Amino acid sequence: MKLNHKDLLGLEYLSKKEIELILKTAKPFKQLFTRTVKKVPTLRGKTVVLLFYEPSTRTRTSFELAAKRLSADTVNIAISTSSVVKGESLIDTAKTIEAMKADFVVIRHSMSGAAHIIAKTISASIINAGDGMHEHPTQGLLDIFTILEKKDRIKGLNIAIVGDILHSRVARSNIWGLNKLGANVFVVAPATLIPAEIYKMNVEVHYDISKIIHKLDVINILRIQKERQEQHLFPTLEEYSEIFGVNSEKLLNAKKDILIMHPGPMNRGIEISTEVADSKKSVITEQVTNGIAVRMAVLYLLADTDGGECESFNS
């Protein structure tokens, strides 16, 4: 089976079977991390361009490591020193990259739909590394991969996404992916951080984590975006932390095997306490490790859609 797309733009556009294929493909790539030499020649001769219009530590580094472990060449474009500061448009930048014969463009942009625009413009495979408030598909995939690794299933699990749902592309990708795999998805946030379209996405909406924590198998905690505090979307960080922050006191009522997740970066003491972030229930660092394996799987599968030019990966 192959992916039926040249690009990865969002989990909304993938079938259940395609999501399962990526998760299955990521497994042997993770096994590679235990070897002395963590590299295979699968994408030798391919070029991956990392085009990040927004800051990123985890996602950019994870994609770069994933590409290099597949033996691809990588190019980082620093927006602050590129022709973008001279007014070059997104499409012209993309066409310039295409003229240099790149095979993949990994793009993060503050505008929802940016990845879609260049996917229609150039022939290289486009991977959405986060577009505005729309989607962050590889974060959604690595979150699901981590849950599957720990729980051995997705179907029937009660999974809550807690925090700034309104501005979160991670939340949307998680919701699309988890729903397709049969999870029961809850979103928990202040009413001002719940987008109107969420009610059409097959989720349960709650406004107090304490009232549902007893039945949850997984809590995926989102970063509260302090830069949006000036919009007065909730009274104070202290009140937010008291109602929505996940700490040891709230976890007294949770299942003993509950998983705690966070896509990072974390605001310790606000949406998550240090004690919980560093506890045995936390799989936050494993999410980071799994991100490389999942992104290797995505690059590998997208490369194969052009007629099977990439070499097979033997675990």
C-alpha positions, 0 to 999 in steps of 0.5 A, spaced: 500 500 500 502 507 498 499 514 500 495 516 495 498 523 495 504 527 493 503 531 499 502 531 507 497 537 508 493 534 514 490 528 517 483 531 515 485 528 508 488 521 510 484 515 510 484 511 516 488 506 512 493 511 510 494 513 517 495 506 519 500 505 514 504 511 516 504 508 524 506 501 521 512 504 517 514 508 523 515 502 527 522 499 524 524 506 523 524 507 531 528 500 532 533 503 528 535 508 533 537 502 538 543 501 532 550 504 533 549 507 526 542 510 526 542 511 518 540 508 512 541 509 505 533 510 503 533 517 500 540 518 498 540 523 493 534 526 495 533 533 497 529 536 503 528 543 504 526 546 511 522 552 510 520 555 517 517 562 517 515 561 524 520 559 530 521 551 532 526 547 536 522 540 536 519 540 529 525 543 525 530 539 528 526 532 528 525 533 520 532 534 519 534 528 523 529 524 520 531 526 513 539 525 515 537 518 518 534 517 511 541 519 508 537 525 504 541 532 503 537 537 507 537 545 506 535 550 512 532 556 509 532 562 515 527 567 513 530 572 517 536 572 512 532 570 505 529 574 500 522 574 504 525 580 508 525 583 501 518 582 500 518 575 496 512 572 496 511 565 498 509 562 491 515 565 488 520 562 494 516 556 492 518 556 485 525 558 486 526 552 491 523 548 485 528 550 480 533 548 485 530 541 484 528 540 491 524 533 492 521 535 499 519 542 502 517 542 509 514 548 511 511 552 517 507 558 516 503 563 520 497 563 515 492 557 515 493 554 508 500 556 506 502 549 505 496 547 500 498 553 496 505 551 495 503 544 494 498 546 488 504 550 485 510 546 485 511 539 483 516 537 490 512 533 495 510 538 501 509 536 508 505 541 512 509 542 519 504 547 522 500 552 518 496 557 522 491 555 526 489 549 521 493 543 522 500 540 524 499 533 521 506 530 523 505 532 531 498 528 530 501 522 528 507 522 533 502 523 538 497 517 536 504 513 535 506 514 542 499 512 545 499 506 540 505 504 543 503 505 550 496 502 550 496 498 544 490 500 541 486 507 539 479 504 538 475 506 545 480 510 549 478 516 552 483 521 550 482 529 552 485 535 549 486 540 554 488 547 553 488 553 547 483 549 542 482 555 539 489 557 536 491 550 536 493 546 530 495 540 534 488 539 537 485 539 530 490 534 527 489 530 533 482 530 533 482 528 525 486 522 526 484 520 533 476 520 530 478 516 524 482 510 529 476 510 533 478 514 540 473 518 544 475 525 544 474 530 549 476 537 549 477 541 555 478 549 555 475 555 557 469 557 553 473 563 550 478 558 547 473 553 544 472 554 537 465 554 534 467 549 528 469 544 534 462 542 535 462 539 528 468 534 529 465 529 533 468 531 540 465 532 547 466 539 550 468 540 557 470 546 561 473 543 567 478 537 567 476 535 574 469 533 572 472 528 567 479 526 569 476 519 572 474 516 566 480 518 561 486 514 559 490 519 556 491 527 557 494 531 551 496 538 554 496 544 550 501 550 551 497 556 553 499 561 549 501 567 554 502 572 548 494 572 547 493 574 554 492 581 552 486 579 548 483 577 555 481 570 553 481 568 560 481 572 567 488 570 570 494 565 569 493 563 576 485 561 575 487 558 568 492 553 572 487 552 578 481 549 573 485 547 567 492 545 569 494 538 570 497 537 577 498 531 582 492 533 586 488 532 580 491 526 578 489 522 584 482 521 581 485 519 575 486 512 572 493 509 575 495 508 568 493 514 565 498 517 560 500 525 560 502 528 553 504 535 551 507 537 544 511 542 547 514 547 549 511 547 556 509 552 561 511 549 567 506 551 573 501 553 568 498 548 564 502 542 567 506 542 574 513 540 574 511 534 578 507 531 573 511 533 567 517 529 570 513 523 572 512 516 570 505 517 567 509 522 562 511 520 555 513 527 553 520 526 552 518 519 548 513 523 544 520 527 541 523 521 540 517 518 536 517 524 532 523 522 528 521 515 527 514 518 524 517 523 520 522 518 517 516 514 515 512 520 512 518 522 508 519 514 506 512 513 504 511 520 500 518 518 496 515 512 494 509 515 491 513 517 485 514 510 482 518 507 487 524 510 486 526 510 494 530 504 496 526 499 500 528 499 508 529 493 511 529 493 519 
